[in-house]
Amino acid sequence: MKVYLDCVPCLLRQALEAARFVTNDEKVQKKILKKALIGLDGVNWDTSPLEIAHVIHRIVRKESGVDDPYRAIKRKYNDIALKMYSNLKSMVDQSPTPLLTALRLAIAGNIIDYGAGSNFDLDRTILDVLEKEFKIYDLSEFMLTLKTANNLTYLADNAGEIVFDKILIETILGEYDLDKILFVIKDEPIINDATEEDAIYVGIDEIQGIEFLKVGVGVLGNGMSYSSKEFWKILAQSDMIIGKGQGNYESLSDRGKIFFLLMAKCPVIAKDLGVSIGDTILKLSEGLK
Amino acid sequence: MKVYLDCVPCLLRQALEAARFVTNDEKVQKKILKKALIGLDGVNWDTSPLEIAHVIHRIVRKESGVDDPYRAIKRKYNDIALKMYSNLKSMVDQSPTPLLTALRLAIAGNIIDYGAGSNFDLDRTILDVLEKEFKIYDLSEFMLTLKTANNLTYLADNAGEIVFDKILIETILGEYDLDKILFVIKDEPIINDATEEDAIYVGIDEIQGIEFLKVGVGVLGNGMSYSSKEFWKILAQSDMIIGKGQGNYESLSDRGKIFFLLMAKCPVIAKDLGVSIGDTILKLSEGLK
């Protein structure tokens, strides 16, 4: 997805929020905000919003000297979600359509997104999402692809949310035979996106056949990047790909064969998808359709 | 009122909104947004939000070549409010407390504020404000000051809203003897703030004893400025001062003897006043209390 101009003030607001996470000193907050202004002016706006977000959050980390501003938030939501785990598992087990319930819960978990805003109610969202109609609902393609797949690439989004992803993956493995699952996480901290630390903390590594792939965003990353041919090759070799959340949609919506699973949380994403804020989406990217 | 850091992303959003008023060309919008980023970095953040807003909107006007981006919007709301005029006058006339009803209507008209955002419902706001309790309510000081005043300085805010101000001033003149009313408007276009063109269009000049004073905001203005000693001297010589809307509060909340009449419409102003968004305010500035 391209960068909409609306993303620019929003990313500046994000920089300020992040600055307030790392310090109460208004002078430092102001310095970070000024650097973010300059950063936003200097960056190439013809990339994806997520790439610009990485530049902005690198500025926050550098100026504050805090390597992971959202670490405490991520831990908090990992813990909250882990406490919910057995209840959520029961919901899925007792459902007449376990996979569908697990899909809905995975979307509900996507509300834990500090990029879109810090005002959300996880419990209420779970209840809402379990009841409401999907706005985009490519379920038959999803089931059909899953049926013949030997491997699954799962592009994770946020800490806390990955507990909900774990339940979805476990539910898929209970119903379908898959040799390998590649769980894609971020190779450096950005907002509250899940890193390897989070994935291990919530026990994603205990799932049989799972492997982690750490991927960076933007040209400044050291290892494999979301926009690298190397990564696209991995995607091309995957039988089935699930992309969680707005960030993955922003970065990869023009790649085919990805099932985007998310809640629309910002006006720009909602507009791009042709839906309203709060709508739930299971969308096969156009590439394959 | 000082600039809160939250104002910076908000002013950038305002620049984008203004850019979209003047052109559909995304290249021009982008250019304006980039210039606004640089402008926000370069400006002194130790002034008032309104002064920075002036710098930003000057950039929009200069880059777009449009001398008054909100001219059509201002005309639209002048016309809407003029159509309401006789109904609103009847409401006041039939009220057991005409002055209080006129005060409430003047606050309702303050919703026509494109600085705070373009999503508002004027009709609903009028009904709401007529019913709801004031959150800050210095009415007895207001009446007491009015009783002994020979002149009134009225710091206007937005186009359209000034029709509601006209009704308030007419109601005051119906109950109190005043020799002179100084109606203060902006000397250059900024957002949808009322200028002389608007004041004459809605017939403010027909009020007996009224004089216009055109004042600029910020150091770049050519004539008298909000932050000039010349202007403060006029305020000091006024028996009674009414300051409409957020912009006047932002600029002059540290000056005494001003009755601020507004609806809180942004989180920063609400926080500064210790109220919630949507609350209605009649506040005598601390200077005199």
Chai-1 contact restraints between the chains, C-beta under 6 A:
chainA,res_idxA,chainB,res_idxB,connection_type,confidence,min_distance_angstrom,max_distance_angstrom,comment,restraint_id
A,L5,B,L16,contact,1.0,0.0,6.0,A-B,restraint_1
A,L5,B,Q29,contact,1.0,0.0,6.0,A-B,restraint_2
A,L5,B,L33,contact,1.0,0.0,6.0,A-B,restraint_3
A,V8,B,L33,contact,1.0,0.0,6.0,A-B,restraint_4
A,P9,B,P9,contact,1.0,0.0,6.0,A-B,restraint_5
A,P9,B,L12,contact,1.0,0.0,6.0,A-B,restraint_6
A,P9,B,R13,contact,1.0,0.0,6.0,A-B,restraint_7
A,L12,B,P9,contact,1.0,0.0,6.0,A-B,restraint_8
A,L12,B,L12,contact,1.0,0.0,6.0,A-B,restraint_9
A,R13,B,P9,contact,1.0,0.0,6.0,A-B,restraint_10
A,L16,B,L5,contact,1.0,0.0,6.0,A-B,restraint_11
A,Q29,B,L5,contact,1.0,0.0,6.0,A-B,restraint_12
A,L33,B,L5,contact,1.0,0.0,6.0,A-B,restraint_13
A,L33,B,V8,contact,1.0,0.0,6.0,A-B,restraint_14
A,K34,B,D41,contact,1.0,0.0,6.0,A-B,restraint_15
A,L37,B,L37,contact,1.0,0.0,6.0,A-B,restraint_16
A,L37,B,L40,contact,1.0,0.0,6.0,A-B,restraint_17
A,L37,B,D41,contact,1.0,0.0,6.0,A-B,restraint_18
A,I38,B,D41,contact,1.0,0.0,6.0,A-B,restraint_19
A,L40,B,L37,contact,1.0,0.0,6.0,A-B,restraint_20
A,D41,B,K34,contact,1.0,0.0,6.0,A-B,restraint_21
A,D41,B,L37,contact,1.0,0.0,6.0,A-B,restraint_22
A,D41,B,I38,contact,1.0,0.0,6.0,A-B,restraint_23
